Amino acid sequence: LFQTEDSKWMQVREQMEECTLSFSVPKQLLSLYIQEDMSRVQDLRELGELSPHWDNLRKEVMTRYGGIISSYQETFAELDKITGRSFKPSCCKAQKSLEFIPINLHTQRMRVTDADDSDAFYDVVTVGAPAAHFQGFKCGGLQRLLSRYEAEKKSFSTAYQCIYYSPQHTAKAQEVLSTMSLLQPLIAGLADQLLQAAQEHSCPGLRDALKNLSDKVRRPPPPPQHLPHPQQNCNPSRVVFGRQHKSEDIFKFNDSTGYISLSNPTPPPPRLFFPAGTWREQLCAPVTKLKECVMEVVEKARRGMTFVLLQEAACSIPQGFFLQQRRDVVFSQALAALACGFVMRLYAGMQDQGFLRQLHLVGLVAQFESLLSTYSEEIGMLEDMEVGISDLQRVLFQITEAQTDDFRDLQPLVFGRRDHFTVEVPLPRLVFQNLPAEIKEGKPLRVFPVLFNVGINEQQTIAERFGDISLQERINQRNFETLESYYKSLTETVPLECLPSFRTQTDVKELLETLGQNVVTKKRKNVEILWIAGTICRRLNGIRFTSCKSAKDRTSMSVTLEQCALLRDEHQLSKDFFIRALDCMRREGCRIENVQKNIKCRKYAFNILQLMAFPKCYRPPEGTYGKVDS
């Protein structure tokens, strides 16, 4: 119980939970990584005869993929043996078999019951910074390694006689391959619908099927420019599309651009005229030609894109493969945390129609707060985290109706490949039925990840006085711009009354202006950046995350401080009780229990000299700290 400014009492409860997604999401991702790489190996194997130079490179690339697949299969098997455990303790952060698992992932909820018996809830997800601890940080983290790698690959490609492709081009090649794999069965299905409509003598059915076919063969996305075929001897395929035998009604694949199209981009509606025999008999031959054409075009496009990816992979040996593995590890940790936060936020907002409207019209901001220093190994961790959080932009969420209300049927499912993942979140039938139509119809839901970092420990003191904090400054500036852009999009789409109401009346626009000023101000350990960003996130119905190296010590100081600030600002916590409440949470609340879970000791891993470098409000009470392994 804590006293308010008007001498009343509020009741505060903390609840901390492990998240089953800590293991579930990484295991699903590992399975998808294995499938994707095995498919890549198969595509390379089916390229056919190549020159000796390219055949040798193909074998080397396939060997590299084989090594990754074997490693991932071994990791998956190890994870499959683990039962009855839902979190990875901080002492296991560098364990090889657990490298895909997020560190110390927990949800924490503060429930506040005011004197009038009204309840308020405040949620946060705590997780160790997504980083490749097993691989280490001797050469830095992903952000630095990727920048260096792209520069080196350009010169390397010249030596290996292959074309340099940027990450954007190779991502587009992957997209085309994905499109091709879906296009052929889709067109075949539409062709069968056309024959079925002919069998039934349905003119509307024929028109609809023809329109759909015309759309599908005309609109696939273009691949990167200048994509050579492995044997450099392809001619455009020209196959008659079954309507009229006219030169403008030709379905073709252009090797120089990679486009699949009808020669006439806007063909006239076909005349439904059949001179003899049944409608189905008349359509069988042209439909068969269409299917053959699509098979030929898809195969040609698939081989072209595969050769592009072979060239990219050949220029990536060996560093590119190591970096991909590092990126897979970091992304796995980040996605597990995001999925956990999304599900928690979704259930918390299920009765809030404004929140649900915002969710499907614009999406949610996911604000990651980091307390890493920009010194020594933690620079590498922050560089890993920056890329991992940024990669979450490739993730969409989709809400579905669960088959049953059994716990196993309510577990989120992950689909897709590295360039794009979808997390499917099943909800109980009664809950699902109350959602807006757009969400029930499967509209993809976006998340906008943003990361703000302010180091607070003694290592950050060294970095600020003698080192370089430009990484932190760049991250904060870039993510401020993303947050500002999200707010602009939100206010243009959703009425402000959809946003939650708070007792403090500071306008979000004003908070953004203050945040913008802070991220460009040269001020040591400017933790106001974190406070303001967290406040904005809550005002915007967002998902809050707090991280440090292991989400155990600095994270505990931050979460408890934020909770007490919420009690002060939103529930009139007495000024005389602020420090008492803060010390109480740190001494007896969920966070000291989290320390106990991780290291079997109820002591935060600080010593008195370290704490002298901390901002005062981040220092734990006497008797709760001592230098132990963190």
C-alpha positions as CSV (number, residue, x, y, z in Angstrom):
1,L,0.0,0.0,0.0
2,F,1.3,3.5,-0.9
3,Q,-0.1,6.8,0.2
4,T,-1.4,9.4,-2.3
5,E,-1.0,13.2,-2.2
6,D,-4.5,13.5,-0.8
7,S,-3.7,11.1,2.1
8,K,-5.6,8.2,0.5
9,W,-4.2,4.7,-0.2
10,M,-3.6,2.8,-3.3
11,Q,-2.8,-0.9,-3.7
12,V,0.0,-1.9,-6.1
13,R,0.6,-5.4,-7.3
14,E,3.4,-6.6,-9.5
15,Q,3.2,-9.8,-11.6
16,M,6.1,-11.3,-13.5
17,E,5.7,-14.2,-15.9
18,E,7.9,-16.3,-18.1
19,C,6.8,-16.5,-21.8
20,T,6.5,-19.9,-23.6
21,L,7.4,-18.1,-26.8
22,S,11.0,-17.9,-25.5
23,F,11.5,-21.4,-27.0
24,S,8.5,-21.8,-29.3
25,V,9.3,-19.0,-31.7
26,P,13.1,-19.8,-32.0
27,K,12.3,-23.4,-32.7
28,Q,9.8,-22.5,-35.4
29,L,12.3,-20.0,-36.9
30,L,15.1,-22.7,-36.9
31,S,12.7,-25.0,-38.8
32,L,12.0,-22.3,-41.4
33,Y,15.7,-21.5,-41.8
34,I,16.5,-25.1,-42.4
35,Q,13.7,-25.5,-45.0
36,E,14.7,-22.3,-46.8
37,D,18.4,-23.3,-47.0
38,M,17.5,-26.9,-48.1
39,S,15.3,-25.4,-50.8
40,R,18.2,-23.1,-51.9
41,V,20.5,-26.1,-52.1
42,Q,18.0,-28.0,-54.2
43,D,17.6,-25.0,-56.5
44,L,21.4,-24.8,-57.0
45,R,21.5,-28.5,-57.7
46,E,18.8,-28.1,-60.4
47,L,20.6,-25.3,-62.2
48,G,21.9,-27.9,-64.7
49,E,25.3,-27.9,-66.4
50,L,27.5,-25.0,-65.6
51,S,31.0,-24.0,-66.7
52,P,33.8,-25.5,-64.5
53,H,34.4,-22.1,-62.8
54,W,30.7,-21.8,-61.8
55,D,30.3,-25.5,-61.0
56,N,33.1,-25.3,-58.5
57,L,31.6,-22.2,-56.9
58,R,28.3,-24.0,-56.8
59,K,29.8,-26.9,-55.0
60,E,31.5,-24.6,-52.5
61,V,28.3,-22.7,-51.8
62,M,26.3,-25.9,-51.4
63,T,28.9,-27.1,-48.9
64,R,28.5,-23.9,-46.9
65,Y,24.7,-24.2,-46.9
66,G,25.1,-27.9,-45.8
67,G,27.2,-26.8,-42.9
68,I,24.6,-24.2,-41.8
69,I,21.8,-26.8,-42.2
70,S,23.6,-29.4,-40.1
71,S,24.4,-26.9,-37.4
72,Y,20.8,-25.7,-37.2
73,Q,19.5,-29.2,-37.2
74,E,21.8,-30.0,-34.3
75,T,20.6,-26.9,-32.4
76,F,17.0,-27.8,-33.1
77,A,17.5,-31.3,-31.7
78,E,19.0,-29.9,-28.6
79,L,16.2,-27.5,-28.0
80,D,13.7,-30.3,-28.6
81,K,15.1,-32.1,-25.6
82,I,14.3,-29.2,-23.3
83,T,10.9,-29.5,-21.5
84,G,9.3,-27.6,-18.7
85,R,11.4,-24.5,-19.1
86,S,10.3,-21.2,-20.5
87,F,13.3,-18.9,-20.1
88,K,17.0,-18.8,-20.6
89,P,18.9,-17.5,-17.5
90,S,21.6,-14.8,-17.9
91,C,24.3,-17.3,-16.9
92,C,23.5,-19.2,-20.1
93,K,23.7,-16.3,-22.5
94,A,26.9,-17.6,-24.3
95,Q,25.7,-21.3,-24.4
96,K,25.9,-22.6,-28.0
97,S,22.7,-24.8,-27.9
98,L,20.7,-21.8,-26.5
99,E,22.0,-19.0,-28.7
100,F,18.7,-18.6,-30.6
101,I,16.8,-18.2,-27.3
102,P,16.2,-14.7,-25.9
103,I,17.9,-14.0,-22.6
104,N,15.7,-13.8,-19.5
105,L,12.5,-12.9,-21.3
106,H,9.7,-12.0,-19.0
107,T,6.5,-10.0,-19.0
108,Q,5.8,-7.7,-16.1
109,R,2.5,-6.1,-15.2
110,M,1.8,-3.5,-12.5
111,R,-1.8,-3.4,-11.3
112,V,-2.9,-0.3,-9.4
113,T,-6.1,-0.2,-7.4
114,D,-7.0,3.4,-6.4
115,A,-9.1,4.4,-3.3
116,D,-12.2,4.3,-5.5
117,D,-11.5,0.6,-6.4
118,S,-10.7,1.5,-10.0
119,D,-8.0,-0.6,-11.6
120,A,-5.2,0.4,-14.0
121,F,-2.6,-1.9,-15.7
122,Y,0.9,-1.1,-16.9
123,D,2.8,-3.7,-18.9
124,V,6.5,-4.0,-19.9
125,V,8.5,-6.8,-21.5
126,T,12.0,-7.3,-20.2
127,V,14.6,-9.2,-22.2
128,G,18.4,-9.3,-22.5
129,A,19.7,-7.3,-25.5
130,P,19.3,-9.5,-28.7
131,A,22.9,-10.3,-29.5
132,A,25.1,-13.2,-30.6
133,H,27.0,-13.8,-27.3
134,F,28.3,-17.2,-28.3
135,Q,30.0,-15.8,-31.4
136,G,31.4,-12.9,-29.4
137,F,32.1,-9.3,-30.1
138,K,35.9,-9.2,-30.8
139,C,35.3,-7.7,-34.2
140,G,32.1,-5.8,-33.3
141,G,28.5,-6.5,-33.9
142,L,26.2,-6.8,-36.9
143,Q,25.9,-3.1,-37.8
144,R,29.7,-2.7,-38.1
145,L,30.3,-6.2,-39.6
146,L,27.6,-5.8,-42.3
147,S,28.9,-2.3,-43.4
148,R,32.4,-3.7,-43.6
149,Y,31.3,-6.8,-45.4
150,E,29.3,-4.9,-48.1
151,A,32.4,-2.8,-48.9
152,E,34.7,-5.9,-49.1
153,K,32.2,-7.9,-51.2
154,K,32.4,-5.4,-54.1
155,S,36.2,-5.9,-54.5
156,F,35.8,-9.6,-53.8
157,S,33.2,-10.0,-56.6
158,T,35.7,-8.7,-59.2
159,A,38.3,-11.4,-58.2
160,Y,35.6,-14.1,-58.4
161,Q,34.3,-12.9,-61.8
162,C,30.8,-12.4,-60.5
163,I,28.4,-9.4,-60.5
164,Y,28.0,-7.5,-57.2
165,Y,24.4,-7.4,-56.0
166,S,23.3,-5.1,-53.3
167,P,21.2,-6.5,-50.4
168,Q,18.2,-4.8,-52.0
169,H,18.8,-6.7,-55.3
170,T,19.3,-10.1,-53.6
171,A,16.2,-9.5,-51.5
172,K,14.2,-8.7,-54.7
173,A,15.6,-12.0,-56.2
174,Q,14.3,-13.8,-53.2
175,E,11.0,-12.1,-53.5
176,V,10.7,-13.2,-57.2
177,L,11.5,-16.8,-56.3
178,S,8.8,-16.7,-53.6
179,T,6.3,-15.2,-56.1
180,M,7.2,-17.9,-58.7
181,S,6.6,-20.7,-56.2
182,L,3.1,-19.3,-55.6
183,L,2.3,-18.2,-59.1
184,Q,2.3,-21.6,-60.9
185,P,-0.2,-23.4,-58.6
186,L,-2.4,-20.3,-58.4
187,I,-2.7,-20.0,-62.2
188,A,-3.3,-23.7,-62.5
189,G,-6.1,-23.4,-60.0
190,L,-7.7,-20.5,-61.9
191,A,-7.4,-22.4,-65.1
192,D,-9.2,-25.3,-63.5
193,Q,-11.9,-22.9,-62.4
194,L,-12.2,-21.7,-66.0
195,L,-12.8,-25.3,-67.2
196,Q,-15.3,-25.9,-64.4
197,A,-17.2,-22.8,-65.4
198,A,-17.2,-24.0,-69.0
199,Q,-18.4,-27.4,-67.9
200,E,-21.3,-25.6,-66.2
201,H,-21.9,-23.3,-69.2
202,S,-21.6,-20.3,-66.7
203,C,-20.9,-17.1,-68.6
204,P,-20.3,-15.1,-65.4
205,G,-17.9,-17.8,-64.1
206,L,-16.0,-17.7,-67.4
207,R,-15.7,-14.0,-67.3
208,D,-14.5,-14.0,-63.7
209,A,-12.0,-16.8,-64.2
210,L,-10.6,-15.1,-67.4
211,K,-10.3,-11.7,-65.6
212,N,-8.4,-13.3,-62.7
213,L,-6.1,-15.2,-65.0
214,S,-5.3,-12.1,-66.9
215,D,-4.5,-10.2,-63.7
216,K,-2.2,-13.0,-62.5
217,V,-0.1,-13.5,-65.6
218,R,0.3,-9.7,-66.0
219,R,1.3,-8.5,-62.6
220,P,4.2,-10.3,-60.8
221,P,6.9,-8.1,-59.3
222,P,10.0,-7.4,-61.4
223,P,13.3,-8.9,-60.3
224,P,16.6,-6.9,-60.2
225,Q,17.8,-5.5,-63.5
226,H,20.6,-7.2,-65.5
227,L,20.0,-10.7,-64.3
228,P,21.9,-13.2,-66.5
229,H,20.8,-16.7,-67.2
230,P,23.5,-19.3,-66.2
231,Q,24.1,-20.3,-69.8
232,Q,23.4,-16.8,-71.3
233,N,21.5,-18.3,-74.2
234,C,17.8,-17.8,-73.4
235,N,15.3,-16.4,-75.9
236,P,11.9,-15.0,-74.8
237,S,9.2,-17.6,-74.6
238,R,6.3,-16.9,-76.8
239,V,3.3,-19.1,-76.2
240,V,-0.2,-18.6,-77.5
241,F,-2.7,-17.7,-74.8
242,G,-5.9,-19.5,-75.6
243,R,-8.2,-16.9,-76.9
244,Q,-7.6,-15.7,-80.4
245,H,-4.5,-16.5,-82.4
246,K,-3.3,-12.9,-82.6
247,S,0.2,-11.6,-82.2
248,E,-0.8,-9.1,-79.5
249,D,-2.2,-11.9,-77.4
250,I,1.1,-13.5,-76.5
251,F,2.3,-14.5,-73.0
252,K,6.0,-14.1,-72.7
253,F,9.0,-13.9,-70.4
254,N,11.6,-11.2,-71.1
255,D,15.1,-12.3,-70.1
256,S,16.6,-8.8,-70.1
257,T,14.1,-7.5,-67.6
258,G,12.7,-10.6,-65.9
259,Y,9.1,-9.5,-66.5
260,I,6.3,-12.0,-67.1
261,S,3.5,-10.4,-69.1
262,L,1.1,-10.4,-72.0
263,S,2.4,-8.4,-74.9
264,N,-0.7,-6.3,-74.9
265,P,-0.8,-4.9,-71.3
266,T,-4.5,-4.2,-71.5
267,P,-6.1,-6.9,-73.7
268,P,-9.7,-6.6,-74.7
269,P,-12.2,-8.9,-72.9
270,P,-12.3,-12.3,-74.7
271,R,-15.4,-13.2,-76.8
272,L,-17.1,-16.1,-75.2
273,F,-17.8,-17.8,-78.6
274,F,-17.4,-21.5,-79.3
275,P,-18.2,-22.6,-82.8
276,A,-18.5,-26.4,-82.2
277,G,-18.4,-29.0,-79.4
278,T,-18.9,-28.3,-75.7
279,W,-17.5,-25.3,-74.0
280,R,-15.1,-27.4,-72.0
281,E,-13.8,-29.3,-75.1
282,Q,-13.0,-25.9,-76.8
283,L,-11.1,-24.6,-73.8
284,C,-9.1,-27.7,-73.0
285,A,-6.4,-27.1,-75.6
286,P,-5.7,-23.4,-74.9
287,V,-5.8,-24.0,-71.1
288,T,-3.3,-26.8,-71.5
289,K,-1.1,-24.4,-73.5
290,L,-1.4,-21.8,-70.8
291,K,-0.3,-24.2,-68.1
292,E,2.7,-25.3,-70.1
293,C,3.6,-21.7,-70.8
294,V,3.4,-20.9,-67.1
295,M,5.6,-23.9,-66.2
296,E,8.2,-22.8,-68.8
297,V,8.2,-19.2,-67.6
298,V,8.4,-20.1,-63.9
299,E,11.2,-22.5,-64.5
300,K,13.1,-19.9,-66.5
301,A,12.6,-17.2,-63.9
302,R,13.5,-19.6,-61.1
303,R,16.7,-20.6,-62.7
304,G,17.6,-16.9,-63.5
305,M,17.0,-15.9,-59.9
306,T,18.8,-18.9,-58.5
307,F,21.9,-18.0,-60.6
308,V,21.7,-14.5,-59.2
309,L,21.7,-15.9,-55.7
310,L,24.6,-18.2,-56.6
311,Q,26.6,-15.2,-57.7
312,E,25.7,-13.4,-54.5
313,A,26.6,-16.4,-52.4
314,A,29.9,-17.0,-54.3
315,C,30.9,-13.4,-53.4
316,S,29.9,-14.1,-49.8
317,I,32.3,-16.9,-49.0
318,P,33.0,-17.3,-46.1
319,Q,32.2,-14.1,-44.2
320,G,28.7,-13.7,-45.6
321,F,27.6,-17.1,-44.3
322,F,28.9,-16.3,-40.8
323,L,27.1,-13.0,-40.8
324,Q,23.8,-14.7,-41.9
325,Q,24.1,-17.1,-39.0
326,R,24.8,-14.2,-36.6
327,R,21.8,-12.3,-38.0
328,D,19.6,-15.4,-37.7
329,V,20.5,-15.7,-34.1
330,V,19.9,-12.1,-33.2
331,F,16.6,-11.9,-35.2
332,S,15.4,-15.1,-33.4
333,Q,15.8,-13.5,-30.0
334,A,14.2,-10.2,-31.1
335,L,11.2,-11.9,-32.7
336,A,10.5,-14.0,-29.7
337,A,10.4,-10.9,-27.6
338,L,8.3,-9.0,-30.1
339,A,5.8,-11.9,-30.4
340,C,5.5,-12.0,-26.6
341,G,4.9,-8.3,-26.4
342,F,2.4,-8.3,-29.2
343,V,0.3,-11.1,-27.7
344,M,0.4,-9.4,-24.3
345,R,-0.7,-6.0,-25.7
346,L,-3.4,-7.6,-27.9
347,Y,-5.1,-9.3,-25.0
348,A,-4.8,-6.2,-22.8
349,G,-6.5,-4.1,-25.5
350,M,-9.2,-6.5,-26.5
351,Q,-12.1,-4.4,-25.1
352,D,-10.7,-1.1,-26.4
353,Q,-12.3,-0.4,-29.8
354,G,-10.0,2.6,-30.3
355,F,-6.9,0.4,-29.9
356,L,-8.3,-2.3,-32.2
357,R,-9.1,0.4,-34.8
358,Q,-5.5,1.7,-34.6
359,L,-4.1,-1.8,-34.8
360,H,-5.7,-2.6,-38.2
361,L,-5.6,0.9,-39.7
362,V,-2.0,1.9,-38.8
363,G,-0.3,-0.7,-36.7
364,L,1.5,-0.5,-33.3
365,V,4.8,1.0,-32.3
366,A,7.1,-1.3,-30.4
367,Q,9.6,0.8,-28.3
368,F,12.8,-0.9,-27.2
369,E,14.6,0.8,-24.4
370,S,18.3,-0.2,-24.0
371,L,20.7,0.6,-21.2
372,L,23.9,-0.7,-22.9
373,S,27.1,1.2,-22.8
374,T,29.0,2.3,-25.9
375,Y,32.2,0.8,-24.6
376,S,34.1,-2.5,-25.0
377,E,31.9,-5.6,-25.7
378,E,28.6,-3.8,-25.2
379,I,29.3,-1.8,-28.3
380,G,29.0,-5.1,-30.2
381,M,25.9,-6.0,-28.4
382,L,24.3,-2.7,-29.3
383,E,25.3,-3.1,-32.9
384,D,23.7,-6.5,-32.9
385,M,20.6,-5.2,-31.2
386,E,20.2,-2.3,-33.7
387,V,20.1,-4.7,-36.7
388,G,17.9,-7.2,-34.9
389,I,15.3,-4.6,-34.0
390,S,15.4,-3.1,-37.4
391,D,14.9,-6.5,-39.0
392,L,11.6,-6.7,-37.1
393,Q,10.2,-4.4,-39.8
394,R,10.0,-7.5,-42.0
395,V,7.4,-9.1,-39.6
396,L,3.6,-8.9,-40.0
397,F,1.0,-10.3,-37.6
398,Q,-2.3,-11.9,-38.5
399,I,-5.1,-12.8,-36.1
400,T,-7.0,-16.1,-36.7
401,E,-9.7,-18.1,-34.9
402,A,-8.3,-21.0,-32.9
403,Q,-9.6,-24.5,-33.6
404,T,-10.2,-25.0,-29.9
405,D,-9.6,-23.1,-26.6
406,D,-6.9,-25.6,-25.7
407,F,-3.6,-23.9,-24.7
408,R,-1.7,-25.7,-27.5
409,D,-4.1,-24.3,-30.2
410,L,-3.6,-20.8,-28.9
411,Q,0.2,-20.7,-29.5
412,P,1.4,-18.2,-32.2
413,L,2.7,-19.8,-35.4
414,V,5.5,-18.4,-37.6
415,F,5.5,-18.6,-41.4
416,G,7.6,-17.3,-44.2
417,R,11.3,-16.9,-45.0
418,R,14.1,-14.6,-44.1
419,D,12.9,-11.7,-46.2
420,H,9.4,-11.8,-44.8
421,F,7.8,-13.5,-41.8
422,T,4.2,-13.6,-40.6
423,V,3.2,-14.4,-37.0
424,E,-0.2,-16.0,-36.8
425,V,-1.9,-15.4,-33.5
426,P,-4.9,-17.7,-32.8
427,L,-7.6,-16.4,-30.5
428,P,-10.4,-18.2,-28.7
429,R,-13.6,-18.3,-30.8
430,L,-15.7,-15.9,-28.5
431,V,-12.8,-13.4,-28.4
432,F,-12.2,-13.6,-32.1
433,Q,-15.9,-12.9,-32.9
434,N,-15.7,-9.5,-31.2
435,L,-12.9,-8.2,-33.3
436,P,-13.3,-5.7,-36.2
437,A,-14.2,-7.3,-39.5
438,E,-10.8,-6.2,-41.1
439,I,-8.9,-8.1,-38.5
440,K,-11.2,-11.2,-38.7
441,E,-10.7,-11.2,-42.5
442,G,-7.0,-11.7,-42.0
443,K,-5.7,-8.2,-42.7
444,P,-1.9,-8.2,-42.0
445,L,-1.0,-6.1,-39.0
446,R,2.1,-4.0,-38.9
447,V,4.5,-3.2,-36.1
448,F,6.9,-0.3,-36.1
449,P,10.0,-1.1,-34.0
450,V,12.0,1.8,-32.5
451,L,15.1,1.6,-30.4
452,F,16.5,4.2,-27.9
453,N,19.7,3.6,-26.0
454,V,21.3,5.5,-23.1
455,G,24.2,3.9,-21.3
456,I,24.2,4.5,-17.5
457,N,27.0,2.5,-16.0
458,E,30.7,3.2,-15.3
459,Q,31.7,2.0,-18.7
460,Q,29.5,4.6,-20.3
461,T,31.4,7.2,-18.2
462,I,34.6,6.1,-19.8
463,A,33.0,6.2,-23.3
464,E,31.7,9.7,-22.8
465,R,35.0,11.1,-21.5
466,F,37.6,9.2,-23.6
467,G,35.7,7.2,-26.2
468,D,33.1,7.5,-28.9
469,I,29.3,7.6,-28.3
470,S,28.4,8.3,-32.0
471,L,26.7,4.9,-32.3
472,Q,24.2,5.8,-29.5
473,E,23.6,9.3,-31.0
474,R,22.9,7.9,-34.4
475,I,20.6,5.2,-33.1
476,N,18.6,7.7,-31.1
477,Q,18.3,10.3,-33.9
478,R,17.3,7.7,-36.5
479,N,14.7,6.1,-34.3
480,F,13.3,9.4,-33.2
481,E,12.6,10.1,-36.9
482,T,10.9,6.8,-37.3
483,L,8.7,7.5,-34.2
484,E,7.9,11.0,-35.4
485,S,6.9,9.5,-38.8
486,Y,4.7,6.9,-37.1
487,Y,2.9,9.6,-35.1
488,K,2.3,11.6,-38.2
489,S,0.8,8.6,-40.0
490,L,-1.3,7.8,-36.9
491,T,-2.8,11.2,-36.6
492,E,-3.7,11.4,-40.3
493,T,-5.5,8.0,-40.1
494,V,-7.0,7.5,-36.6
495,P,-8.9,10.1,-34.5
496,L,-7.0,11.1,-31.4
497,E,-9.8,10.0,-29.1
498,C,-8.8,6.4,-30.1
499,L,-5.6,6.9,-28.0
500,P,-5.6,6.2,-24.2
501,S,-6.3,9.1,-21.8
502,F,-3.8,9.9,-19.1
503,R,-4.1,12.2,-16.0
504,T,-1.0,14.2,-17.1
505,Q,-2.1,16.4,-20.0
506,T,1.1,16.9,-21.9
507,D,0.4,16.6,-25.6
508,V,2.1,13.8,-27.5
509,K,3.2,16.3,-30.1
510,E,4.9,18.4,-27.4
511,L,6.5,15.2,-26.0
512,L,7.9,14.4,-29.4
513,E,9.4,17.9,-29.7
514,T,11.1,17.6,-26.3
515,L,12.4,14.1,-27.3
516,G,13.7,15.6,-30.6
517,Q,15.6,18.3,-28.6
518,N,17.1,15.7,-26.2
519,V,18.4,13.4,-28.9
520,V,20.5,16.2,-30.4
521,T,21.6,17.7,-27.0
522,K,25.2,16.9,-25.9
523,K,24.4,15.8,-22.4
524,R,26.0,12.9,-20.5
525,K,23.8,9.9,-19.5
526,N,20.7,11.8,-20.7
527,V,18.2,9.3,-19.4
528,E,15.4,11.8,-20.1
529,I,15.5,10.3,-23.6
530,L,14.4,7.0,-22.2
531,W,11.7,8.5,-20.0
532,I,10.1,10.6,-22.7
533,A,10.3,7.8,-25.3
534,G,8.6,5.4,-22.9
535,T,5.9,7.9,-22.1
536,I,5.2,8.5,-25.8
537,C,5.0,4.8,-26.4
538,R,2.3,4.4,-23.7
539,R,0.4,7.4,-25.0
540,L,0.4,5.8,-28.4
541,N,-0.9,2.4,-27.3
542,G,2.5,0.9,-28.0
543,I,4.4,-2.1,-26.7
544,R,7.1,-1.4,-24.2
545,F,10.4,-3.3,-23.9
546,T,13.3,-2.7,-21.5
547,S,16.8,-4.3,-22.0
548,C,20.3,-4.3,-20.8
549,K,22.9,-7.1,-21.2
550,S,20.9,-9.7,-19.3
551,A,17.7,-7.8,-18.4
552,K,18.5,-8.5,-14.7
553,D,20.3,-5.5,-13.0
554,R,20.1,-2.2,-15.0
555,T,16.8,-3.3,-16.4
556,S,15.4,-3.8,-12.9
557,M,16.5,-0.3,-11.9
558,S,14.7,1.1,-15.0
559,V,11.5,-0.9,-14.7
560,T,11.0,0.0,-11.0
561,L,11.8,3.7,-11.7
562,E,9.2,3.8,-14.6
563,Q,6.6,2.1,-12.4
564,C,7.1,4.6,-9.6
565,A,6.9,7.5,-12.1
566,L,3.6,6.2,-13.4
567,L,2.3,6.0,-9.8
568,R,3.4,9.6,-9.2
569,D,2.1,11.0,-12.5
570,E,-1.1,9.0,-12.9
571,H,-2.1,8.0,-9.4
572,Q,-0.9,10.9,-7.3
573,L,1.7,9.0,-5.3
574,S,2.9,11.1,-2.4
575,K,6.3,12.7,-2.9
576,D,7.2,11.4,0.6
577,F,6.4,7.9,-0.6
578,F,8.3,8.0,-4.0
579,I,11.7,6.8,-2.7
580,R,10.0,4.4,-0.3
581,A,8.0,2.9,-3.1
582,L,11.1,2.7,-5.3
583,D,13.2,1.0,-2.6
584,C,10.3,-1.4,-1.8
585,M,10.0,-2.6,-5.4
586,R,13.7,-3.1,-5.7
587,R,14.1,-4.8,-2.4
588,E,11.0,-7.0,-2.3
589,G,9.3,-6.9,-5.7
590,C,9.4,-8.9,-8.9
591,R,12.8,-7.7,-10.0
592,I,14.8,-9.1,-7.0
593,E,12.9,-12.4,-7.7
594,N,14.1,-12.2,-11.2
595,V,17.7,-11.9,-10.0
596,Q,17.1,-15.0,-7.8
597,K,15.8,-16.9,-10.8
598,N,18.8,-16.1,-12.9
599,I,21.8,-16.4,-10.5
600,K,20.4,-18.1,-7.4
601,C,21.3,-15.0,-5.3
602,R,19.2,-12.0,-4.2
603,K,21.8,-9.4,-5.0
604,Y,22.0,-7.0,-8.0
605,A,25.4,-7.3,-9.7
606,F,26.7,-3.9,-8.7
607,N,29.4,-2.7,-6.4
608,I,29.6,0.6,-4.6
609,L,32.2,2.1,-7.0
610,Q,30.1,1.2,-10.0
611,L,27.0,2.7,-8.5
612,M,28.8,6.0,-8.0
613,A,28.7,6.4,-11.8
614,F,25.0,5.6,-12.0
615,P,22.4,8.4,-12.1
616,K,21.0,8.5,-8.6
617,C,17.5,7.3,-9.4
618,Y,19.1,4.1,-10.9
619,R,20.8,3.1,-7.6
620,P,19.4,0.2,-5.6
621,P,18.9,0.4,-1.8
622,E,21.6,-0.6,0.6
623,G,21.8,-4.4,1.2
624,T,20.4,-5.4,-2.2
625,Y,23.6,-5.3,-4.2
626,G,27.0,-7.0,-4.3
627,K,29.5,-7.9,-7.0
628,V,28.4,-11.3,-8.4
629,D,28.6,-12.8,-11.8
630,S,26.2,-11.0,-14.1
